[in-house]
Amino acid sequence: MHDSVKILYIGDIFGRPGRNILKESLPGLVSEYAPDLILANGENAAAGFGITPGLADELLGLGIAVLTTGNHIWDKKEIYPYLAEHADGPLLRPANYPVQVPGRGLYVGKTRAGLEYAVINLQGRVFMPAIDCPFRTVDTLLESIPASVKIRVVDMHAEATSEKLAMGWHLDGRVTAMVGTHTHVPTADETVLPEGTAYITDLGMTGPYESVIGINKDIALRKFLSQLPERFEVAQGDVRLCGVVVEADAETGRAVSIERVVRKLHAEAGSEQQLK
């Protein structure tokens, strides 16, 4: 019998710096929080744009149970056949893309202890591609999940804070947690909504913060100033891991608490510490 469940959700893993700090920090996070379920957004794992089959397998091999993504899932063409061949697997693409595109946006699984859970991946439409409605899509998906699955987590990959907030209220009491991703800037609004859904507008990026949302700041500045095309490169400085730990009642699926987690890697010492 499970009394409670802890979920560690790691924000957008950006390029090699993000992958490296994830590898360095994850054992300590597991030791400290003892999560029953580890989730992460991996759409920027391949040099900041997309994810490859090899990197998906590498990240899942670290103990991440499910990888969610977003609009950059399509950047590496080699991921298309992988998504098609592993349609029932733990690499998700947003569920509200047209049904004919490869992959799925819902994963139902069990933890090592046998606790059932479901993860849904959505993408917003404000300032983003005009795909299917995420609100109607999530309603349909929730109806398809067996009633026995109480732990339900949603990644809303969206640009607008208003759209993420609206989704949080839309799902309050129907899912354990709704986390926002995509903007790469961690927000300080983590809360448990009145009906028991843990919410945060954006998990933040797991990657280099001496940057413009992960990109080398000098290159980004040149583009803003000149409006000419630039080849983006992943930045390297001030690498951090960002995410949340959600604790929930295993019997009801309702969240009890949500805590922001930040780890910073100090290159000179090769060590990590929690930012206070």
C-alpha positions as CSV (number, residue, x, y, z in Angstrom):
1,M,0.0,0.0,0.0
2,H,1.4,3.4,-1.0
3,D,0.7,6.3,1.3
4,S,2.4,9.0,-0.7
5,V,4.4,9.5,-3.9
6,K,7.2,11.9,-4.7
7,I,7.7,13.1,-8.3
8,L,10.8,14.9,-9.4
9,Y,10.2,16.8,-12.7
10,I,13.3,18.3,-14.3
11,G,13.1,21.3,-16.6
12,D,14.1,21.6,-20.3
13,I,17.5,19.9,-20.7
14,F,19.6,22.1,-22.9
15,G,22.5,20.7,-24.9
16,R,25.6,19.1,-23.4
17,P,25.8,21.5,-20.4
18,G,22.3,20.5,-19.4
19,R,23.0,16.8,-19.9
20,N,26.2,17.0,-17.9
21,I,24.7,18.7,-14.9
22,L,21.8,16.2,-15.0
23,K,24.3,13.4,-14.8
24,E,26.2,15.1,-12.0
25,S,23.2,16.1,-9.9
26,L,20.7,13.3,-10.3
27,P,22.3,10.9,-7.9
28,G,22.3,13.5,-5.1
29,L,18.7,14.5,-5.8
30,V,17.6,10.8,-5.7
31,S,19.5,10.4,-2.4
32,E,18.0,13.6,-0.9
33,Y,14.4,13.3,-2.1
34,A,13.9,9.6,-2.8
35,P,11.5,10.3,-5.7
36,D,9.2,7.4,-6.8
37,L,9.0,8.9,-10.3
38,I,11.5,11.0,-12.3
39,L,10.3,13.0,-15.3
40,A,12.1,15.5,-17.5
41,N,11.6,17.6,-20.6
42,G,14.2,16.7,-23.2
43,E,13.3,18.5,-26.4
44,N,16.5,20.7,-26.3
45,A,18.9,17.9,-25.4
46,A,20.7,17.8,-28.8
47,A,22.8,21.0,-29.0
48,G,19.7,23.0,-27.9
49,F,17.5,22.0,-30.7
50,G,15.6,18.7,-30.7
51,I,16.6,15.2,-29.4
52,T,18.2,12.2,-31.1
53,P,17.3,8.5,-30.6
54,G,20.7,8.0,-28.9
55,L,20.2,10.9,-26.5
56,A,16.7,9.8,-25.7
57,D,18.0,6.4,-24.7
58,E,20.9,7.9,-22.8
59,L,18.6,10.1,-20.7
60,L,16.1,7.4,-20.1
61,G,19.0,5.2,-19.0
62,L,19.8,7.6,-16.2
63,G,16.5,6.7,-14.4
64,I,14.1,9.2,-16.1
65,A,10.9,7.3,-16.5
66,V,9.3,9.6,-19.1
67,L,10.7,12.4,-21.4
68,T,8.3,15.1,-22.5
69,T,9.1,17.5,-25.3
70,G,7.5,20.4,-27.3
71,N,7.8,22.2,-30.6
72,H,11.5,21.3,-31.0
73,I,10.9,17.6,-31.0
74,W,10.8,17.8,-34.8
75,D,14.2,19.5,-35.3
76,K,16.2,16.3,-35.7
77,K,14.7,14.2,-38.5
78,E,16.1,11.0,-37.2
79,I,13.7,11.2,-34.3
80,Y,10.7,10.7,-36.6
81,P,11.1,6.9,-37.2
82,Y,12.1,6.5,-33.5
83,L,8.8,8.1,-32.4
84,A,6.9,5.9,-34.8
85,E,8.6,2.7,-33.8
86,H,8.3,3.5,-30.0
87,A,4.8,4.9,-30.1
88,D,4.0,3.3,-26.8
89,G,7.3,4.3,-25.3
90,P,8.3,6.9,-22.8
91,L,9.4,9.6,-25.2
92,L,6.4,11.8,-25.8
93,R,5.5,14.5,-28.3
94,P,2.7,17.0,-27.6
95,A,-0.6,15.2,-27.8
96,N,-2.4,18.0,-29.7
97,Y,-0.4,17.7,-32.9
98,P,-2.4,16.1,-35.7
99,V,-3.0,12.4,-35.3
100,Q,-1.0,11.4,-38.4
101,V,2.3,12.7,-37.1
102,P,4.5,10.1,-35.4
103,G,4.5,9.5,-31.7
104,R,2.0,10.0,-28.9
105,G,1.4,12.5,-26.1
106,L,0.2,10.1,-23.3
107,Y,2.2,7.5,-21.4
108,V,0.7,5.2,-18.8
109,G,3.2,3.2,-16.7
110,K,4.1,1.8,-13.3
111,T,6.9,2.8,-10.9
112,R,9.3,0.1,-9.7
113,A,7.1,-0.2,-6.7
114,G,4.1,-0.9,-8.9
115,L,2.3,2.4,-8.6
116,E,0.4,3.3,-11.7
117,Y,0.9,6.8,-13.2
118,A,0.1,8.7,-16.4
119,V,2.0,11.6,-18.1
120,I,0.4,13.9,-20.7
121,N,2.4,16.2,-22.9
122,L,0.6,19.3,-24.4
123,Q,1.7,22.3,-26.4
124,G,0.2,25.8,-26.3
125,R,-1.1,27.8,-29.2
126,V,-0.5,31.4,-28.2
127,F,2.6,32.7,-30.1
128,M,3.2,29.1,-31.3
129,P,2.0,26.9,-34.2
130,A,-1.8,26.7,-34.6
131,I,-2.2,23.0,-33.8
132,D,-5.2,21.3,-32.1
133,C,-6.7,22.7,-28.9
134,P,-4.7,21.6,-25.9
135,F,-7.7,22.0,-23.6
136,R,-10.0,19.8,-25.5
137,T,-7.2,17.3,-26.2
138,V,-6.4,16.9,-22.5
139,D,-10.1,16.4,-21.7
140,T,-10.2,13.5,-24.1
141,L,-7.0,12.0,-22.9
142,L,-8.1,12.1,-19.2
143,E,-11.2,10.3,-20.1
144,S,-9.1,7.5,-21.7
145,I,-7.0,6.9,-18.6
146,P,-8.2,4.1,-16.3
147,A,-9.8,5.3,-13.1
148,S,-7.3,3.2,-11.1
149,V,-4.5,5.6,-12.3
150,K,-4.6,8.3,-9.7
151,I,-1.1,9.9,-10.3
152,R,-1.5,12.1,-13.4
153,V,1.1,14.6,-14.5
154,V,0.8,17.2,-17.3
155,D,3.6,19.1,-19.1
156,M,2.1,22.2,-20.8
157,H,4.8,23.4,-23.2
158,A,3.8,26.9,-24.0
159,E,5.0,30.5,-24.6
160,A,2.3,32.5,-22.8
161,T,2.0,32.5,-19.0
162,S,-1.7,33.2,-19.4
163,E,-2.3,30.0,-21.4
164,K,-0.4,27.9,-18.8
165,L,-2.3,29.5,-15.9
166,A,-5.6,28.8,-17.7
167,M,-4.6,25.2,-18.2
168,G,-3.7,24.9,-14.5
169,W,-7.2,26.1,-13.5
170,H,-8.7,23.9,-16.2
171,L,-7.1,20.8,-14.7
172,D,-7.3,21.6,-11.0
173,G,-8.6,18.6,-9.1
174,R,-8.2,16.3,-12.2
175,V,-4.5,15.9,-12.3
176,T,-1.7,15.6,-9.6
177,A,0.5,18.2,-11.2
178,M,0.7,20.6,-14.1
179,V,4.1,22.0,-14.9
180,G,4.9,24.6,-17.6
181,T,7.9,24.3,-19.8
182,H,9.4,26.1,-22.9
183,T,10.4,29.6,-21.8
184,H,13.6,28.4,-20.0
185,V,13.1,30.9,-17.2
186,P,12.1,29.4,-13.8
187,T,9.1,31.0,-12.2
188,A,8.5,31.6,-8.4
189,D,4.7,30.8,-8.4
190,E,4.8,27.1,-7.4
191,T,1.6,26.3,-5.5
192,V,-1.0,23.6,-4.8
193,L,-4.3,24.8,-6.3
194,P,-7.5,24.6,-4.2
195,E,-8.7,21.2,-5.6
196,G,-5.3,19.5,-5.2
197,T,-3.2,20.1,-8.3
198,A,0.4,21.2,-7.9
199,Y,1.2,24.0,-10.4
200,I,4.2,26.0,-11.6
201,T,4.2,28.3,-14.7
202,D,7.7,27.2,-15.8
203,L,10.2,24.7,-14.4
204,G,13.1,26.6,-15.9
205,M,16.0,25.3,-18.0
206,T,18.5,22.7,-17.0
207,G,21.4,24.3,-18.8
208,P,23.7,27.4,-19.1
209,Y,22.2,30.5,-17.5
210,E,25.0,32.9,-18.7
211,S,23.1,33.0,-21.9
212,V,19.9,34.0,-23.7
213,I,17.7,31.1,-22.8
214,G,20.6,28.7,-23.4
215,I,22.1,30.4,-26.5
216,N,25.5,32.1,-26.5
217,K,24.7,35.6,-25.4
218,D,27.0,37.4,-27.9
219,I,25.4,35.5,-30.8
220,A,21.9,36.2,-29.5
221,L,22.7,39.9,-29.1
222,R,24.1,40.2,-32.6
223,K,20.9,38.8,-34.0
224,F,18.7,41.2,-31.9
225,L,20.8,44.2,-33.0
226,S,21.2,43.3,-36.7
227,Q,18.1,41.2,-37.4
228,L,20.4,39.1,-39.6
229,P,20.5,35.3,-39.5
230,E,22.9,33.8,-37.0
231,R,24.0,30.2,-36.3
232,F,23.1,29.7,-32.7
233,E,25.6,28.0,-30.3
234,V,25.0,26.5,-26.9
235,A,26.4,28.7,-24.1
236,Q,28.6,27.2,-21.4
237,G,28.6,29.4,-18.3
238,D,26.6,29.2,-15.0
239,V,25.1,25.8,-15.5
240,R,22.1,24.9,-13.4
241,L,19.5,22.2,-13.0
242,C,16.0,23.4,-12.4
243,G,12.8,21.5,-11.5
244,V,10.3,20.7,-8.8
245,V,9.5,17.9,-6.4
246,V,5.8,17.2,-5.9
247,E,4.5,15.1,-3.1
248,A,1.0,13.6,-3.5
249,D,-1.4,11.3,-1.8
250,A,-1.1,8.0,-3.6
251,E,-4.7,7.0,-3.0
252,T,-6.4,10.1,-4.3
253,G,-3.7,11.5,-6.6
254,R,-4.0,15.0,-5.0
255,A,-0.9,17.0,-4.4
256,V,0.3,17.8,-0.9
257,S,3.2,20.0,-1.7
258,I,5.4,21.4,-4.5
259,E,9.0,22.5,-4.0
260,R,11.3,24.2,-6.4
261,V,14.7,22.5,-6.8
262,V,17.8,24.3,-8.2
263,R,21.3,22.9,-8.4
264,K,24.3,24.8,-9.6
265,L,27.5,23.2,-10.8
266,H,30.7,25.0,-9.8
267,A,33.2,24.2,-12.5
268,E,36.2,25.2,-10.5
269,A,35.3,22.8,-7.7
270,G,33.5,20.2,-9.8
271,S,30.8,20.1,-7.1
272,E,27.2,21.1,-6.8
273,Q,25.1,22.9,-4.2
274,Q,21.6,24.0,-3.7
275,L,21.0,27.6,-4.3
276,K,19.3,29.2,-1.3
